[in-house]
């Protein structure tokens, strides 16, 4: 699948999955290309949507004036069961789960 065929939600998840060493993510992290994926100025809105649609998948915190999110890798198997296929498949593709 070409990168331009991914939704912005998928791009955010793929970036997070490929960069597991980074614990917390801000919208500004997605406003420049990472792994040839780019979300841009809409990153804040897309992150907010993801956290509201799938609250069990993310930890959210306020760090100063910035909202940050963290994917709950420790619960990836259960999260996979709750995500729609188009999002959940990236957990398998990026070898987070089998």
Secondary structure as UniProt FT lines:
FT   HELIX           3..5
FT   HELIX           8..18
FT   TURN            19..21
FT   HELIX           27..30
FT   TURN            35..36
FT   HELIX           40..42
FT   HELIX           43..53
FT   HELIX           55..57
FT   STRAND          58..63
FT   TURN            64..65
FT   STRAND          66..71
FT   HELIX           73..75
FT   HELIX           76..82
FT   HELIX           85..93
FT   TURN            94..95
//
